[in-house]
Amino acid sequence: MEAAARSVAHVEFYFDPMCPWAYQTAVWIRRVRELTDLEITWRFFSLEEINRPDGKRHPWERSLAYGWTPMRVAAWLRRIDMTLCDRWYEVIGKALHVDGRRFYDRDVALELLAEIGAPSNSWDDALADPTTHDDVRADHDEAVHRYGGFGVPIIVFPDGKAVFGPVVVPAPSGQDALRLWDLTILYATIPGLYEIKTPKTRDDLAAIAGAFRPYLDAREWQTIQTPAP
């Protein structure tokens, strides 16, 4: 494998904090960052919007939406400092997907914002500002219309090539994290390559269900999935 693969210095990472798959990939990409000094720009994608049943309200039309509302806070924090956006996604992701806590509950959110040292007014001011809807929607629309996004995680490389995934549970660390990073970069260089997928055995599904148990117990929504185009 080419050593030059790790020379990529920057990626954009689209996420929805509701998604357990994106959470695992985010854990992995942060480990890659620690080992390579990778720069990550965090961007937003809405599963509530992409999977919205006909006749249901858009997430920006609701007073509280499970993923959309915390992403509005992330957008408000991103205007201040990308690191705050990063830390917000990190702590809310851990809250739901590891600790089984509902990060979209205001009291939980305020506790998590204090944990990362965000301004104490972050939650209320972000939700009082209608332009945070615009920030989230702009990212989501770009993912859908420019990159063909249908879910997350999506990683976009500096040359504009977008990759869905890698979908990996649990998130690898150390040399395994770097090997997967090399593989992901090389994957993105092959013209016409759209998918490599590992079939899941019953044991695989059981292991995934175990890893996702906090999320499955805490969530208040049903899984709806729009298939890849």
N, C-alpha and C positions, 0 to 999 in steps of 0.2 A: 504494500500500500504506500502511496506517495507521501513522503513527509511534508511536501508542500501543501497538502490538503488543509492543514491547520493554519495556513496563512490568512484565511478569511478573518477579517478584523471586525466586521459589523454585520448584524442581521436584524430584521424586524420580526417580531414574534406576536402573532395574533392569538388572543385568548378570550375565553369567557370563563369567569370564575366558577360557574356552575359545573363545568366539564371535568370529570375525574381523569380523563385521558390527557387533556391539556395540562392538568396539574402535574401529573407524573413527568410529562415532557419538559415542563418548566423547571421542575426540580433538577432534571438532567442538564438542561441548558445552563442553569446557574453553576452547576458543578464544572461544566466545560469552561465557563467564564473564569472560574477560580484558577483553572489550570492553564488557560491560554490568553487571558486578558481580553477576551471577546467583549465587544460592546453590544448591548441589546437595547433596541427601541421597542417598547411595549405598546401594542396597538389592540384595538377592540373588535370583537366579533360577537354578534348576538344570536345565540341558539334560540332564544324566545322569538326573535323575528324570523329567522330562516325557517323555523318549524311551526310558524303561526298558522293554526287552522283557519280556513276561510270563515269570515264573519267575526272573528275574535279581534279584540283591540290590539293595536300595536303596543309594544312595551313603553314607548314614549307617551302613550295616551293614558297610562295607568299611574296612580300615585305611588305605587311600589311595585317593582318588578324584580324578581329574584336575582337575576344576573345584571340586568340593565342598570338598576339603581346603584349598586356598588361600582359599576364601571363609570357612572357619572362622577362619583367621588374620585375614582382613579383619574378621570380626565381633568378634574379640578386640581388634583395633586400634581399631575404631569405638567401643568402650566407653571407650577412652582419649581419642580425639580423631578427629573425622570427617576431619580433614586427613590423618592417618596412613592411614586407610582409603583415601582418595582417592589418596594417593601410592603406596600398595601396589598398587592396581589399575593405576595409571599405569605403574609399573615392570614389573610382571609382564605387563601387556599388551604393552608394548614388547618385553620379552624373547621372548615367543612369536611375536608377529605381525610383528615387524620383524627381530629378531635370530635367530629360530629356535631359541630356548633353552627347555628344558622347566622352567618355573617351579615345577612340582610336585616336582621333585627337591630333596631337602633341602639339599644343598650349594649349589645355585643359589639357592634360596629364602633361605638365610642370608646370602648375598652381597647379594641385593637388599634384604633387611631392613636390613642395615648401611648400604646406600646411602641409604636414606630416613631414617636416624637412629632406627629403631624400637628398642625394648628388645631386648637380645641374646637374651632368653628367649622372644621372641614366638612362634616356631614351636612349640617344645616345649610351652610352657604352654598355647597355644591348642588343641593337639591332646590335651593331657592333661585339658582341661576339657570334659566332656560337654555342658555348656550351650551351647557354641558350635554344636553340632549344632542345638540348639533355635532359636538366633537365625537361622541360615540357613534352616531349615525354616519358621519363622514368616513370613519375608519371601516365600519361594517360595509358600507356601500362600495368602498374601494376594494375590499377583500372579495366581495361577490362579483363585481363587474370587471375588475382588472385581472383578478387571479382565479376566477371561477370558484370561489370559496363556497363550500357546502357544510363545513364544520371546522372544528379546531382540534389540535394545534395546526397553525400554518406558520412556516418559517420562510421568509423571503430573503434571498441573498443579494449582495450588492449589484449583481448583473440583472436583477429583476426576476430571476427564476424563483418560483414559489414551490414549496414542498408541503404536502399534507403529512404531518407526523414529524419525526418517527413516533409510532404508537408503541410504547414499551412500558411494561409493568413487571417488576418494580423498576424505578429509575436507576440506571447503572451509575457506578461511581468509579473513580480512579482510572486505570488503564482501559477498563471496559467503556467508560464514558467517552474517552478519547477515541477509541476504536469506532464507536458508533458515530461520533462526530466526523471522523474521516470518511466513514461509509456514507453518511448523509450528504456530505459535500460532493463526493464522487458520484453518487446517485444523481445529483442535480446537474451533472455535466453531460449526461447521456441523452442525446436528442431522441425524442419519441418514447422515452421510458416513463410510463405513467403509474405503474404499480408493481410492487413485489409484496406478497402477503403470505403469512404463515397460518395455515389452518389451525383452529383451536380445538384441542381434544377436550374431553370432559374434565380431565384433571386440570387443564389450562383454565377452563371456565370456572372451575371451583376455586382455583388460586386467585383469579381476578376478582371473583365475588368476595373472597376473603379480604383482599386489599381494599375493595370499595365499600366494605361494610359500614364504616362510619358515615360515608356519603349516602348510602342507600337508606340508612336508618333516619338520617336527619332531613333529607329533602322532602319538600312539600309539593312536588310536581311529578307528573308522569313523564316517562321517557317518550319523546317523539323524535324521530330521526328522518331527515330528508336524505334520500340516497344520493350518492355521488352521480353527477351528470355523465 
